[in-house]
């Protein structure tokens, strides 16, 4: 098993991301090179033009709001001009712009226009690098999670992000499913489980039947625009509104830096309120008074009750979605054996209470809401690459998240594969022509829940030509939809009489054309080349440092003996240990610069030790 | 599983030798399942007996998908077998969807009941019916009102059975009895009338046959009696009149012949054959003028009557002579 290449599972979250793997049959989170389990999904371009990812990007967000991208997941795979993107434009401190074909969203970042998958790719690449440092070997395959309710376009965009980051995405799986996988892994249970996943940006709920290591998803539902960020925004709105009222109408929303500070404070207060009944918010010098007036400070106390009041409708929406999903599954709340809470927002007492009231039972406390999704992804990654091990084999039976169908006459949407159908699947429908002497039909493949075709996502289209001319309704056209285990949609249309056939593999448009994707990946390859060079450099430095460390360690007993007889340099060994610890850390983190910096003190220590050891070797009393 | 579970199935050697990472047994299992998709019921597909429970279906599904889901072959080349697996998997899921939903499962089980099971079911149903009938009869014997209703039902049933068997007289009796027990039963009255009609027709038919047989033997008296009896039952039986008249002439009884022929003419005044018979009878009696008149009328009504034309010709010549 150990000679198989390591595979990882990545929970690419709206606010935080986590990477995990399965080692010796146990799923575990991989810490970042700085020792953190959660990596903020934030990317920034610093003033000096350097790309920053994760914690570093988050730390400088306040002073560099325009060039710090957070919550990119809310934009991935979205169309320019959609309601969601328009909403985001109003509140995000960084600037959005339309793609060259005007249908996808791009971000202006550090004087450059980047695509959303590129931004997500930076986060993925960071996690990949963390995993590589941890394993000490390259990692190229991963399972990445997305909200269950993501449509094909959003999934494809996430996959593209993986490719840009140099990862082969084995499978895109749904976050709640992933959580259930981690929950039921190796337990051999037979239960009906509901996963209630309220994350940073999205809300997902899934109903699963777990039986003998087969995880059968019965129904999924959710809202891709409901999550912790919305709770934060409610608090921000409340703060800006009360601030304006108390300070003669000063509008904080005009000030990007103030907005960023408010956002951080709102998030912090919200998190605090899960543990304490009231939280104080202090933001000194939040706004300049203008015209030489005194600077304005914000000091407010937010109570838990107030927070619950201003976010009540958000919680109600979660329950409404849960209700609908259970109805889809044909399951009553009291038939559910276990409710698993996932996502940081489920720590909020009001959310927990709502869940308890709806299901009439205490939710499961056995899983870590932040880590469980990544752990499940790691389990699925393992299952998709390694032969099943007895005791912990896993088979995930996932479902289609949304209806899949065709545009039909009158601009309506005709479902062919309904949502919550277990994949892989294949379904055939018969259609007829609608005009006399019609010789071709346009097959437009759509995904969504809306009755009118235009309100749904267009996945692809093609023309079936060469139809036998006849009166309308006399020609039968057989359309077959086919979804493979890895979610690839194929559509074929056939004229039943003439046998004329046409088909496509639907590759949802992530907004990136294949050409663009290739160009971006070429750029990345250049990056990789420079990185490879630095790897060679690092290897050389590591060799040198390791040799020095080994030499020093060999001298330690002699040095200690010498020091016992000497009045000087009592702290020499301590100092040496400090230097060596730094070197070891630098090797662990593959930090060439740090390694180079510690080369000199290492050398000095070695010389010192050599001297001391030489003294110790001399006969006592000699000079 | 037994070694010859694929008995009678011929595997395509090309499929068995395709360059994929699957052992031969697994390939056979997949190919066999794929080939049987169309003919197998959901129960067969899941390896279950007919009418297995929803729980059994679910357990079987969980076991089967571990074989037929492509994800179970990580890192293995599947070639054409990937599509085959997906096809079988799709059908398994369909089976699961139907069989784990109790109303759908029950309907499906009814629709796919094997012939033997169906026969057993039918036998059980008939047995139930018979038992309930016996029970009703027992009740009927104990309760006068029910007894009467039971008797009516019994008679109606016997009557109908008799009617179907051709025992019209008997059936008519039964229906008449019903009508007397239950005067408001219009169906019984109508059926009784119908049975009577059929019974008479049947008897007339018998008499006609008997008469024909007697004629063939030259027993004209016997034949004449039979025709007379038939006309007693059905006075308007034209054939009986004509044949009877003919038999009477053969018997040498012109008077009887004339009477029968006249009865025929009354029954069917516009029938040539009746007038012809009358003409022949009158001729036999020697009333030539009257005979001529009757024969002319016969030919007028039906020009194809050869006997009438011939007789008429003779009668005309004899006038000259």
Interface residues (C-beta under 8 A of the other chain):
Chain A: X211 X212 X214 X216 X383 X384 X385 X386 X387 X388 X393 X395 X396 X397 X422 X424 X425 X426 X484 X485
Chain B: X58 X59 X62 X63 X65 X66 X69 X70 X71 X72 X74 X75 X86 X87 X89 X90 X93
